[in-house]
Amino acid sequence: VAVVLIEAPKSTRFKRLEKRGEDRDPRNIEDFELKEKRHDEIGIERVFDMADYSIINDGTLEEFRLKVSTVLANIGHV
């Protein structure tokens, strides 16, 4: 079993949520920051620390897929 952390810069995450536009998504940067603060309060960073691998999802979908494939190959699942 391997834990893979997938993260993106805050600005990238907010832009993606704006583009997605679902009802549950934050409507503005203030709501987004509040949601981020709640994640920090529940200790999400502890989960990050448990990751065996980390993928920074800050590019295109194709770049993300390549990064995932690379990690899976390193784990031995490809």
All heavy atoms as an XYZ file, in Angstrom:
638
protein
N       0.847     -1.179      0.000
C       0.000      0.000      0.000
C       0.885      1.231      0.000
O       1.849      1.311      0.764
C      -0.927      0.031      1.236
C      -1.693      1.319      1.304
C      -1.850     -1.155      1.233
N       0.558      2.169     -0.856
C       1.286      3.433     -0.924
C       0.275      4.577     -0.865
O      -0.811      4.492     -1.436
C       2.099      3.517     -2.201
N       0.643      5.628     -0.176
C      -0.190      6.829     -0.095
C       0.391      7.850     -1.059
O       1.578      8.179     -0.990
C      -0.219      7.388      1.336
C      -1.009      8.689      1.392
C      -0.790      6.365      2.302
N      -0.450      8.342     -1.971
C      -0.027      9.336     -2.952
C      -0.759     10.639     -2.669
O      -1.989     10.688     -2.682
C      -0.317      8.866     -4.392
C       0.128      9.920     -5.396
C       0.343      7.521     -4.669
N       0.005     11.677     -2.403
C      -0.545     13.012     -2.177
C      -0.606     13.730     -3.512
O       0.378     13.769     -4.249
C       0.351     13.788     -1.209
C       0.091     15.283     -1.083
C      -1.277     15.536     -0.469
C       1.186     15.951     -0.277
N      -1.768     14.273     -3.825
C      -1.917     15.099     -5.024
C      -2.331     16.480     -4.548
O      -3.357     16.640     -3.894
C      -2.971     14.516     -5.984
C      -2.558     13.106     -6.402
C      -3.152     15.432     -7.189
C      -3.596     12.358     -7.186
N      -1.481     17.457     -4.861
C      -1.776     18.814     -4.420
C      -1.517     19.798     -5.551
O      -0.840     19.480     -6.523
C      -0.954     19.180     -3.184
C       0.537     19.111     -3.369
C       1.296     19.437     -2.092
O       0.825     20.248     -1.297
O       2.369     18.868     -1.916
N      -2.106     20.969     -5.397
C      -1.932     22.046     -6.370
C      -1.831     23.353     -5.599
O      -2.361     23.470     -4.487
C      -3.113     22.082     -7.331
N      -1.178     24.337     -6.180
C      -1.116     25.646     -5.526
C      -2.526     26.198     -5.288
O      -3.454     25.928     -6.067
C      -0.355     26.517     -6.535
C       0.406     25.560     -7.388
C      -0.438     24.313     -7.435
N      -2.671     26.975     -4.220
C      -3.990     27.529     -3.882
C      -4.600     28.288     -5.048
O      -5.785     28.154     -5.329
C      -3.891     28.453     -2.667
C      -3.796     27.733     -1.363
C      -3.819     28.717     -0.200
C      -3.715     27.971      1.113
N      -3.824     28.883      2.259
N      -3.807     29.102     -5.708
C      -4.354     29.903     -6.811
C      -4.881     29.008     -7.931
O      -5.934     29.286     -8.516
C      -3.297     30.865     -7.351
O      -2.184     30.153     -7.852
N      -4.193     27.929     -8.199
C      -4.632     26.983     -9.229
C      -5.922     26.305     -8.804
O      -6.862     26.169     -9.609
C      -3.539     25.928     -9.486
O      -2.344     26.587     -9.904
C      -3.969     24.924    -10.540
N      -5.992     25.878     -7.549
C      -7.213     25.222     -7.063
C      -8.406     26.164     -7.153
O      -9.496     25.765     -7.573
C      -7.021     24.724     -5.632
C      -6.037     23.585     -5.540
C      -6.089     22.836     -4.226
N      -6.213     23.643     -3.041
C      -5.199     24.120     -2.325
N      -3.959     23.880     -2.707
N      -5.402     24.820     -1.230
N      -8.221     27.424     -6.749
C      -9.333     28.375     -6.793
C      -9.795     28.605     -8.230
O     -10.995     28.592     -8.512
C      -8.955     29.692     -6.127
C     -10.077     30.693     -6.146
C     -11.210     30.476     -5.382
C     -10.006     31.826     -6.938
C     -12.263     31.383     -5.405
C     -11.048     32.736     -6.965
C     -12.182     32.514     -6.197
N      -8.866     28.777     -9.153
C      -9.231     28.985    -10.558
C      -9.998     27.787    -11.110
O     -10.962     27.954    -11.860
C      -7.981     29.242    -11.398
C      -7.371     30.593    -11.165
C      -6.085     30.750    -11.952
C      -5.365     32.030    -11.554
N      -4.048     32.129    -12.193
N      -9.585     26.590    -10.733
C     -10.276     25.381    -11.209
C     -11.682     25.293    -10.634
O     -12.624     24.886    -11.320
C      -9.467     24.142    -10.859
C      -8.204     24.021    -11.701
C      -7.348     22.887    -11.259
N      -6.148     22.765    -12.101
C      -5.115     22.012    -11.797
N      -5.113     21.280    -10.697
N      -4.073     21.970    -12.596
N     -11.832     25.670     -9.361
C     -13.165     25.662     -8.756
C     -14.068     26.696     -9.413
O     -15.253     26.442     -9.653
C     -13.068     25.931     -7.251
C     -12.479     24.804     -6.412
C     -12.273     25.269     -4.978
C     -13.364     23.581     -6.459
N     -13.517     27.870     -9.702
C     -14.298     28.907    -10.396
C     -14.785     28.383    -11.745
O     -15.941     28.575    -12.116
C     -13.444     30.152    -10.638
C     -13.356     31.103     -9.484
C     -12.624     32.368     -9.881
O     -11.549     32.286    -10.522
O     -13.131     33.444     -9.544
N     -13.896     27.739    -12.457
C     -14.230     27.218    -13.787
C     -15.267     26.109    -13.704
O     -16.176     26.027    -14.525
C     -12.958     26.707    -14.468
C     -13.157     26.278    -15.893
C     -11.841     25.882    -16.532
C     -12.048     25.418    -17.953
N     -10.795     25.023    -18.583
N     -15.135     25.244    -12.674
C     -16.070     24.129    -12.510
C     -17.470     24.646    -12.204
O     -18.448     24.170    -12.762
C     -15.574     23.207    -11.395
C     -16.412     21.969    -11.242
C     -15.795     20.989    -10.308
N     -15.854     21.481     -8.937
C     -15.372     20.826     -7.900
N     -14.770     19.663     -8.067
N     -15.474     21.316     -6.685
N     -17.562     25.608    -11.278
C     -18.820     26.294    -11.017
C     -19.940     25.474    -10.416
O     -21.106     25.778    -10.642
N     -19.622     24.448     -9.634
C     -20.679     23.676     -8.979
C     -21.232     24.445     -7.786
O     -20.568     25.300     -7.213
C     -20.134     22.314     -8.545
C     -19.794     21.418     -9.711
C     -19.353     20.030     -9.290
O     -19.378     19.720     -8.081
O     -18.978     19.252    -10.182
N     -22.457     24.121     -7.397
C     -23.124     24.821     -6.299
C     -22.328     24.773     -5.000
O     -22.338     25.720     -4.228
C     -24.517     24.247     -6.053
C     -25.490     24.606     -7.166
O     -25.232     25.584     -7.891
O     -26.504     23.900     -7.308
N     -21.626     23.668     -4.754
C     -20.902     23.508     -3.492
C     -19.550     24.229     -3.479
O     -18.903     24.319     -2.443
C     -20.698     22.028     -3.190
C     -19.838     21.325     -4.216
C     -19.824     19.824     -4.005
N     -19.217     19.164     -5.127
C     -18.059     18.537     -5.079
N     -17.391     18.476     -3.947
N     -17.569     17.956     -6.140
N     -19.119     24.752     -4.619
C     -17.829     25.407     -4.714
C     -17.871     26.824     -4.127
O     -18.905     27.487     -4.216
C     -17.366     25.489     -6.172
C     -17.098     24.120     -6.774
O     -16.802     23.184     -6.005
O     -17.170     23.998     -8.008
N     -16.753     27.275     -3.549
C     -16.697     28.651     -3.045
C     -16.977     29.651     -4.168
O     -16.550     29.451     -5.307
C     -15.257     28.799     -2.543
C     -14.734     27.423     -2.392
C     -15.488     26.565     -3.354
N     -17.701     30.699     -3.836
C     -18.089     31.700     -4.836
C     -17.054     32.804     -5.018
O     -17.068     33.519     -6.006
C     -19.427     32.334     -4.457
C     -20.558     31.348     -4.438
C     -20.940     30.986     -5.855
N     -21.981     29.967     -5.829
C     -22.010     28.941     -6.644
N     -21.074     28.775     -7.525
N     -22.961     28.063     -6.572
N     -16.184     32.963     -4.024
C     -15.189     34.030     -4.097
C     -13.952     33.604     -3.309
O     -13.951     32.573     -2.633
C     -15.757     35.356     -3.569
C     -16.352     35.201     -2.188
O     -15.706     34.681     -1.281
N     -17.592     35.642     -2.021
N     -12.904     34.404     -3.391
C     -11.637     34.053     -2.749
C     -11.778     33.986     -1.226
O     -11.129     33.173     -0.575
C     -10.501     35.007     -3.188
C      -9.129     34.470     -2.785
C     -10.727     36.406     -2.654
C      -8.702     33.220     -3.488
N     -12.644     34.816     -0.661
C     -12.845     34.807      0.787
C     -13.439     33.486      1.247
O     -12.998     32.912      2.247
C     -13.726     35.988      1.230
C     -13.087     37.339      1.058
C     -13.167     37.902     -0.356
O     -13.942     37.355     -1.195
O     -12.436     38.866     -0.637
N     -14.449     32.985      0.525
C     -15.049     31.692      0.862
C     -14.036     30.560      0.689
O     -13.994     29.620      1.479
C     -16.271     31.412     -0.007
C     -17.451     32.308      0.320
O     -17.437     32.955      1.397
O     -18.385     32.363     -0.513
N     -13.224     30.680     -0.348
C     -12.191     29.684     -0.586
C     -11.191     29.653      0.566
O     -10.838     28.587      1.064
C     -11.482     29.982     -1.909
C     -10.347     29.046     -2.207
C     -10.589     27.766     -2.659
C      -9.038     29.452     -2.033
C      -9.536     26.900     -2.933
C      -7.983     28.603     -2.303
C      -8.231     27.320     -2.755
N     -10.740     30.819      0.995
C      -9.784     30.899      2.103
C     -10.387     30.343      3.390
O      -9.696     29.686      4.174
C      -9.319     32.349      2.314
C      -8.436     32.875      1.208
C      -7.066     32.212      1.141
O      -6.620     31.602      2.132
O      -6.430     32.299      0.074
N     -11.668     30.579      3.623
C     -12.345     30.035      4.801
C     -12.360     28.508      4.758
O     -12.095     27.841      5.766
C     -13.769     30.578      4.887
C     -14.592     30.176      6.096
C     -13.917     30.623      7.391
C     -15.980     30.755      6.000
N     -12.633     27.963      3.591
C     -12.616     26.514      3.432
C     -11.211     25.961      3.676
O     -11.036     24.936      4.333
C     -13.093     26.141      2.029
C     -13.220     24.669      1.786
C     -13.784     24.390      0.397
C     -13.899     22.910      0.162
N     -14.432     22.593     -1.155
N     -10.205     26.654      3.180
C      -8.815     26.247      3.403
C      -8.481     26.261      4.897
O      -7.815     25.359      5.401
C      -7.857     27.185      2.657
C      -7.895     27.056      1.166
C      -7.266     25.761      0.676
O      -6.115     25.485      1.048
O      -7.937     25.033     -0.063
N      -8.951     27.273      5.583
C      -8.692     27.394      7.027
C      -9.324     26.219      7.769
O      -8.715     25.658      8.681
C      -9.239     28.716      7.554
C      -8.936     28.959      9.000
C      -9.463     30.302      9.477
C      -9.176     30.475     10.948
N      -9.735     31.723     11.477
N     -10.525     25.829      7.372
C     -11.182     24.683      8.012
C     -10.387     23.406      7.797
O     -10.262     22.583      8.698
C     -12.610     24.523      7.489
C     -13.569     25.459      8.188
C     -15.008     25.155      7.815
N     -15.489     26.315      7.088
C     -16.085     26.305      5.917
N     -16.346     25.183      5.315
N     -16.463     27.416      5.337
N      -9.840     23.239      6.605
C      -9.006     22.065      6.341
C      -7.772     22.067      7.245
O      -7.374     21.024      7.761
C      -8.577     22.020      4.880
C      -9.668     21.609      3.955
N      -9.579     21.776      2.606
C     -10.876     21.047      4.174
C     -10.681     21.327      2.030
N     -11.487     20.888      2.967
N      -7.178     23.234      7.411
C      -6.012     23.345      8.295
C      -6.385     22.992      9.732
O      -5.624     22.326     10.428
C      -5.426     24.759      8.247
C      -4.798     25.081      6.899
O      -4.526     24.142      6.124
O      -4.584     26.284      6.630
N      -7.564     23.427     10.159
C      -8.002     23.189     11.540
C      -8.249     21.711     11.833
O      -8.059     21.267     12.956
C      -9.263     24.003     11.838
C      -8.990     25.491     11.948
C     -10.259     26.319     12.050
O     -11.376     25.756     11.948
O     -10.138     27.543     12.226
N      -8.660     20.952     10.827
C      -8.909     19.528     11.075
C      -7.637     18.698     10.945
O      -7.664     17.489     11.135
C     -10.022     18.955     10.168
C      -9.623     19.030      8.691
C     -11.344     19.642     10.417
C     -10.559     18.274      7.773
N      -6.541     19.353     10.625
C      -5.259     18.654     10.602
C      -4.929     17.962      9.296
O      -4.252     16.934      9.295
N      -5.372     18.525      8.201
C      -5.122     17.894      6.903
C      -3.629     17.749      6.625
O      -3.206     16.823      5.940
C      -5.845     18.674      5.769
C      -5.952     17.826      4.493
C      -5.166     19.988      5.476
C      -6.998     16.784      4.552
N      -2.817     18.627      7.198
C      -1.368     18.548      6.986
C      -0.789     17.235      7.506
O       0.186     16.726      6.960
C      -0.666     19.733      7.651
C      -0.939     21.072      6.996
C      -0.368     21.185      5.591
O       0.695     20.584      5.326
O      -0.988     21.866      4.765
N      -1.391     16.684      8.550
C      -0.919     15.385      9.073
C      -1.070     14.290      8.027
O      -0.237     13.399      7.923
C      -1.656     15.021     10.352
C      -1.244     15.882     11.541
C      -1.923     15.437     12.790
N      -3.347     15.777     12.655
C      -4.325     15.270     13.377
N      -4.063     14.361     14.290
N      -5.559     15.638     13.210
N      -2.141     14.369      7.257
C      -2.356     13.397      6.195
C      -1.283     13.577      5.122
O      -0.730     12.597      4.609
C      -3.766     13.544      5.595
C      -3.960     12.604      4.411
C      -4.829     13.309      6.656
N      -0.973     14.821      4.810
C       0.073     15.096      3.815
C       1.393     14.472      4.237
O       2.133     13.946      3.405
C       0.267     16.592      3.623
C      -0.897     17.313      2.982
C      -0.855     18.686      2.832
C      -2.027     16.646      2.536
C      -1.903     19.369      2.246
C      -3.086     17.325      1.954
C      -3.020     18.694      1.806
N       1.689     14.549      5.505
C       2.956     14.026      6.021
C       3.052     12.504      5.892
O       4.150     11.954      5.921
C       3.146     14.414      7.488
C       3.360     15.909      7.678
O       3.743     16.584      6.698
O       3.146     16.395      8.800
N       1.937     11.827      5.753
C       1.927     10.371      5.651
C       2.173      9.872      4.230
O       2.366      8.681      4.011
C       0.585      9.829      6.155
C       0.360     10.078      7.626
S      -1.305      9.717      8.257
C      -1.994      8.529      7.167
N       2.198     10.777      3.273
C       2.312     10.374      1.873
C       3.669      9.765      1.566
O       4.703     10.241      2.013
C       2.067     11.574      0.967
N       3.632      8.703      0.784
C       4.848      8.073      0.290
C       5.334      8.746     -0.991
O       6.527      8.747     -1.288
C       4.584      6.591     -0.001
C       4.130      5.846      1.242
O       4.855      5.872      2.246
O       3.031      5.254      1.202
N       4.392      9.287     -1.749
C       4.682      9.956     -3.008
C       3.876     11.250     -3.064
O       2.797     11.334     -2.477
C       4.297      9.080     -4.211
C       5.066      7.792     -4.274
C       4.591      6.651     -3.630
C       6.262      7.706     -4.962
C       5.296      5.457     -3.683
C       6.976      6.513     -5.020
C       6.495      5.403     -4.373
O       7.197      4.235     -4.415
N       4.370     12.202     -3.812
C       3.688     13.481     -3.951
C       3.657     13.891     -5.417
O       4.658     13.776     -6.121
C       4.408     14.549     -3.124
O       3.769     15.789     -3.262
N       2.490     14.338     -5.846
C       2.318     14.847     -7.209
C       1.818     16.279     -7.095
O       0.810     16.538     -6.436
C       1.301     14.002     -8.005
C       1.814     12.569     -8.170
C       0.999     14.651     -9.354
C       0.800     11.629     -8.801
N       2.526     17.195     -7.760
C       2.076     18.579     -7.819
C       1.258     18.733     -9.105
O       1.781     18.627    -10.208
C       3.267     19.569     -7.812
C       4.188     19.304     -6.617
C       2.756     21.010     -7.817
C       3.531     19.460     -5.268
N      -0.020     18.989     -8.944
C      -0.961     19.081    -10.057
C      -1.135     20.548    -10.444
O      -2.122     21.182    -10.118
C      -2.292     18.446     -9.647
C      -3.290     18.428    -10.781
O      -2.958     18.694    -11.923
N      -4.535     18.116    -10.449
N      -0.148     21.079    -11.147
C      -0.172     22.500    -11.488
C      -0.099     22.762    -12.986
O       0.136     23.875    -13.421
C       0.985     23.232    -10.794
C       2.343     22.684    -11.185
O       2.407     21.659    -11.896
O       3.347     23.273    -10.764
N      -0.340     21.722    -13.771
C      -0.247     21.875    -15.223
C      -1.500     21.414    -15.915
O      -2.599     21.460    -15.362
N      -1.313     20.926    -17.105
C      -2.430     20.438    -17.909
C      -2.854     19.045    -17.458
O      -2.134     18.374    -16.701
C      -2.031     20.349    -19.400
O      -1.009     19.348    -19.536
C      -1.539     21.695    -19.918
N      -3.996     18.615    -17.954
C      -4.478     17.268    -17.641
C      -3.491     16.223    -18.160
O      -3.224     15.229    -17.482
C      -5.870     17.057    -18.239
C      -6.534     15.721    -17.969
C      -6.647     15.445    -16.469
C      -7.908     15.672    -18.629
N      -2.944     16.443    -19.336
C      -1.974     15.499    -19.900
C      -0.715     15.432    -19.030
O      -0.173     14.346    -18.798
C      -1.622     15.889    -21.335
C      -0.752     14.869    -22.033
C      -1.360     13.471    -22.098
O      -2.590     13.350    -22.241
O      -0.599     12.501    -21.994
N      -0.242     16.570    -18.543
C       0.927     16.581    -17.653
C       0.628     15.830    -16.362
O       1.468     15.083    -15.859
C       1.350     18.018    -17.343
C       1.942     18.750    -18.522
C       2.105     20.237    -18.291
O       1.324     20.833    -17.507
O       3.013     20.817    -18.908
N      -0.579     16.018    -15.837
C      -0.992     15.316    -14.629
C      -1.006     13.803    -14.864
O      -0.490     13.030    -14.054
C      -2.362     15.806    -14.173
C      -2.927     15.036    -13.013
C      -2.354     15.140    -11.759
C      -4.020     14.211    -13.185
C      -2.867     14.419    -10.681
C      -4.540     13.494    -12.116
C      -3.959     13.594    -10.869
N      -1.567     13.392    -15.971
C      -1.620     11.959    -16.283
C      -0.223     11.352    -16.382
O       0.008     10.231    -15.927
C      -2.392     11.728    -17.568
C      -3.879     11.952    -17.404
C      -4.621     11.745    -18.700
N      -6.054     11.832    -18.458
C      -6.932     12.223    -19.356
N      -6.536     12.535    -20.581
N      -8.205     12.286    -19.064
N       0.706     12.097    -16.955
C       2.082     11.621    -17.053
C       2.707     11.467    -15.670
O       3.376     10.472    -15.381
C       2.911     12.578    -17.911
C       4.376     12.205    -18.095
C       4.522     10.845    -18.759
C       5.089     13.277    -18.901
N       2.468     12.451    -14.805
C       2.993     12.374    -13.435
C       2.414     11.172    -12.690
O       3.127     10.462    -11.984
C       2.700     13.665    -12.667
C       3.484     14.861    -13.163
C       3.076     16.121    -12.408
C       3.802     17.343    -12.917
N       3.411     18.560    -12.171
N       1.116     10.935    -12.853
C       0.470      9.792    -12.200
C       1.060      8.490    -12.730
O       1.379      7.581    -11.950
C      -1.062      9.833    -12.402
C      -1.705      8.525    -11.955
C      -1.664     11.013    -11.650
N       1.226      8.400    -14.028
C       1.811      7.190    -14.615
C       3.208      6.929    -14.082
O       3.573      5.781    -13.799
C       1.861      7.314    -16.139
O       0.565      7.326    -16.671
N       3.985      7.978    -13.927
C       5.343      7.842    -13.406
C       5.331      7.317    -11.977
O       6.082      6.403    -11.622
C       6.092      9.190    -13.474
O       6.134      9.617    -14.839
C       7.496      9.083    -12.925
N       4.455      7.889    -11.142
C       4.370      7.434     -9.751
C       3.899      5.982     -9.700
O       4.466      5.164     -8.965
C       3.450      8.355     -8.912
C       3.135      7.730     -7.566
C       4.103      9.720     -8.718
N       2.888      5.647    -10.487
C       2.397      4.269    -10.486
C       3.467      3.298    -10.946
O       3.583      2.188    -10.415
C       1.137      4.156    -11.350
C      -0.111      4.843    -10.795
C      -1.257      4.732    -11.788
C      -0.498      4.281     -9.438
N       4.272      3.704    -11.913
C       5.369      2.845    -12.363
C       6.387      2.646    -11.242
O       6.905      1.552    -11.053
C       6.034      3.447    -13.599
N       6.666      3.706    -10.483
C       7.599      3.605     -9.365
C       7.051      2.692     -8.266
O       7.808      1.975     -7.628
C       7.915      4.985     -8.787
C       8.819      5.785     -9.675
O       9.604      5.245    -10.447
N       8.709      7.101     -9.582
N       5.759      2.744     -8.074
C       5.128      1.888     -7.068
C       5.098      0.434     -7.564
O       5.140     -0.492     -6.764
C       3.702      2.383     -6.746
C       3.749      3.764     -6.101
C       2.978      1.410     -5.836
C       2.382      4.419     -5.948
N       5.017      0.272     -8.869
C       4.967     -1.063     -9.456
C       3.575     -1.476     -9.869
O       3.280     -2.663     -9.947
N       2.697     -0.523    -10.154
C       1.311     -0.823    -10.521
C       1.028     -0.621    -12.000
O      -0.112     -0.532    -12.394
C       0.350      0.038     -9.713
C       0.249     -0.363     -8.282
N       0.933     -1.411     -7.723
C      -0.463      0.157     -7.270
C       0.650     -1.514     -6.444
N      -0.195     -0.563     -6.134
N       2.053     -0.521    -12.814
C       1.808     -0.325    -14.256
C       2.475     -1.440    -15.012
O       3.495     -1.930    -14.667
C       2.336      1.052    -14.723
C       2.162      1.190    -16.210
C       1.607      2.158    -13.999
